[in-house]
Amino acid sequence: MLGVRGILDWIRERLNFEVAENTRETYRRQTLHQFRDAGFVIYNDDDPGRPTNSSANNYRLNPQALSIIRLYGTLDFDEALEKYLAEAPGLRWMYQAARALTRIPVRLPGSMELTLGGGGQNVLIKQMIDDFCAYFIPGGEVLYIGDADEKLMHFDEDKLASLGVTVDKHGKLPDLVVYQKDKNWLFLMEAASTHGPVDAKRHGELQSLFAGSTAGLVYVSCFPDRPTMRKFLADLAWETEAWCASDPTHMIHLNGERFLGPYC
């Protein structure tokens, strides 16, 4: 099993073919993705639930495909290849099923169900939907969910357009967008397990991206727990919110005097 860097090193050393280091992403997106979708290679066979952004992600040849490659140049190759191609759709389903078992079920307000890829930020995104929305946005409409595996899991483009927001689904959308109709608020929420809270730079990006919104914008950085939040606290933008899944009923307002006053 090799990662993309290991594959490029193998090409250089074993095939004596020079590969530029800055082509790693090209190989990953324009070759390995297609091999994976076709079932020609198996992705993270040692841990199908490994997060997409893990440095340990790897690929290995499908054993059935490897057995055909080893027959190349022999009299048995053509017949074996024909048989493999006939069976390939079933093989692809079998290996994809292992990854499906690791997915995270999510129920949206309104009883719509979908699943997110296992691991990574998606564990926190599920908590944001299940807990944050229940406590702070009851009856909210989930308009967008980003999935690290799929890049786009749920996108209500028409509803966003009705709120004056036209965005490129391939752009830098927040991890979760939820609309609260009774207050006409649009919550722009970032999952920050390891990176990506709403700092000043991200705040400016989101302001620009949602500039046409007829709903008020609420920016929320979401963390799994307080120790994780402390790592990013100095970077959080003013006039935003911070929430920890470990303390789901409370929220921190970085809004100055707006919420200043005694608690009864």
N, C-alpha and C positions, 0 to 999 in steps of 0.2 A: 504494500500500500504506500502510495506516494502523494504528497501534496503537490501543488502546482510548481513550486520552486524545485522540488525533487525531480519532477518530470522533466523540467527544462535542463537540469544538471545531467540527467540520464541521456537526453538527446545530445548534449554537448560531448559527453564522455564516450558513450557507446556508439553513436552514429557519426561522431566527428563533424557535427553540424553546429555552427555558431548561432546561438539564439540570444538576442538582446534582452537584458534584464527587464527593460520597460515594456516587454511584450507579454508579461505574465497575465495581465487582465484580458488581453486579446485572446490568448490561448484558453483562458477560463471561460470567457463569454461566448467565443465563436467556435470552439472545438469541444471542450469538455462538457459544456451544457448540452450540446447536441448528442454527444456520446451517451451521456447520462439519460437523457430523455428516450433514447433508442434502446436502452438497456445494454449497450455495448460495454459500458463501465459501471461499476457499483460505487456509489458515493457513501462514504462513512460506514462501510460494512461492519466495522468494529463497534460503532455506536451511532445507529441511525438517528437518534435524538439529539446529536451534538449541535449546538447553536451555529447558525450560518456564519457568524463572525469569528468563530474559533480558529486559532492558529493551527489546530490539530486536524482540520478538515483534510480528507484524503480521498483518493480514487484507486480502484484496482480493476483490472480486466475481469469481466464476467467469465467465470471458468468455462462455460459452454462456448463462448466466443474464442477464448484462448485455445481450446482444443481444435477448433476449425483452423485457426491461424497456423497451428503446428502441422497441419496437413497440407499446407500450401506447397505446390510443386509435386505432389504425389497424385496417383491415379484416383485416390479416394476423395480428393478435395471437392470436386464439383457436386458429387452426390451429398456429401456431408454439409456443404454450404446450403444447398437447396433445402435440406431437412431443417437446418438451423433457422433459415429465414421463415420457414413455415411455422416454426415453434416460437419465434422471437416475440410476438405480441403477448403470449402467455408468460414468457420469462420476464418481460418488462413489468407486467402486472404483479408478478410474484415479488420482485425486488421493491417495487413501489409500495406494496402492501406493508412491508416491514416499517417503512417510514411513516405510513398512515397510522400505525398503531401508537406512535409517539405523539400524535397531535393533541392539542388542548381544546376541549369542547367549550364553546362560549354561547350563552343565550343572551340575545339583545332584548332591550325593552320592546314589547310587542310580540314576544315569543319566537322571533326569528332565531334560528340556530345556525352556527357555522363553526369551523375548527381552525385554530391557528397552529403553525408549526411548533414543535416542542422545543423548549429551551430558549436561551437568549432573552431578549426584551419581552417576548410574548407572554411569559409567565406573569410579568408585571402588568402588561396590557390587559390580561384577563382580570386581574385584581382591580384595575382602574374601571373596567366595565361593570364588574360585579359589585364592588364596594363603593368607589367614589360616586358613581352615577346614582346608586341607590340612596346614599346619604345626602348628596348635594345637588343632584339633578333628577329628582323623581319625575318619571314620565318623559325624560329627555329622549330625543331622537338621535341615534348614532348615525352620522352621515358619512363618516370615513374611518376605516381601520387599516393601518399599514401592517403588513406581516413580513418579518425578516426573510422568511422563506419565499413567499409569493410576491413580495413587494407591494402588491395591491390585493387586499382581501375583501373589502366592502367599500363602495364609493357611490353615494347618492348624488350624482352630478346634477340632476334636475332640481333637487331641493336646494342645493348650494346656489345654483343659478337663480332660483327664486328669491334668495336672500342677497342677491347682487354680487355673488362670488363666482367668478369664472377662473378655474385653476387648471393647470396642466397636471394630469394624474401622474406624470412621470417627474414632476418637480419636487421641491423640498417641502412637502406637506408634513404637518405634525403627525405623530403616531396615532392620535385619536381626535376626532372632531365630533362634538355633541351639541345639539341645539336644544335650548330650553325655551319652549314656545311662550309660556305665560309671562316670562320676563324679557323675551326677545334677546336672549344672550346666546352667543356662540362660544363654546369652550374649546380652546386650542390646547391640547394636552400632549406633553412630551414624556415618554418613558425614559428614565435616566438610571438604569441599573448600573451601567459602567460609563456612560457618556451621554451627552446630548440634552442637558437641561435648558431652560429658557434663560440664556445669558443675554447681555446687551446686544450682541451680534444677532443672535437668533430672534430676539424680540423685534429688531428692525426688519429682519427678513419676513417674519410673519405679518407685521404691520403692512408691509408692502404687498405681500401676497394676497391679503384679505382686505385691501384698502377700500374696495367697493362694497363691503358688507353693510347691509342695512340693520344688522343686529349688532349689539354691543359685544366687543371681544373680551374674553376672559382667558388669560394666559396661565397655564398651570404646569409646573414641573413636578413630576411624580417619581418617588423613590421607593425602594422596597422597605427601607428602615431608616432610622435616624443616623446611625454611623455612616451610611452611604450619603445621606443628605449633607452631613457635615463636610464631606470632601469637596462639595460643590457650592457650599453656602456663600462664600465670598464672591462667587461668579454670578449669582442669581440677579436678574434684572429687577429694578424697582417697578412697582405697579404690576406685579405678578403674584401668583400664589404658589405655595409649596405644600405637597401632601405626601405622607408616608403610609404605605400599605400596612405597616405594622401598627399604626394608630389611625385606623380608617375613619373614625368619627370626628377628627379634628383637622384643621388646616391652618397653615401659617400665611398671614397676609403681609406682603412686603409693600404696603401701601401708605405708610406714614400716618398722617392725622385722620384719614378717612374713617378708621375704626378706633380712634383714640377715645377712651372713656371707661368708666368703672363697670364691672360686671356685678349684677345684682344677685 
